[in-house]
Amino acid sequence: MRRTLAQRVPRARRHPRRIQVRFGTEGPDHKGAIENLSDSGLFLGSNHLFPPQTKIRIEFSIARSPGLLEGVVQWARQMPASIARVIPSGMGVRLTSASAAYRQLLRNMDQKFAR
């Protein structure tokens, strides 16, 4: 069922940014990339998908500062290879915990777009 405009919950501002990551349920077993991010969640592009409600850990590095994110998969979509360049496979992840490096990245991006 589609939500009407009045029923939709406002989303936090999404910032396009590609960041290479390693992720998994226990350890960083898989490779992927954050494609867009916000303070509440992100899109994790990958061919390895977990089902909704799976708790995952995401490790990354920005300017040599390591970062760790924890979240819960909200949705996952696997796209055929023929259209994966246009609509990538991946997962929507709601964040439950974020490192200082991630929070600083968001602050920098918010300031950049506020100008």
Secondary structure, DSSP 8 states (H G I E B T S, - for coil): ----GGG-------EEEEEEEEEESSS--EEEEEEEE-SSEEEEE-SS---TT-EEEEEEEETTEEEEEEEEEEEEE---TTTTTTS--EEEEEEEEE-HHHHHHHHHHHHHHH-
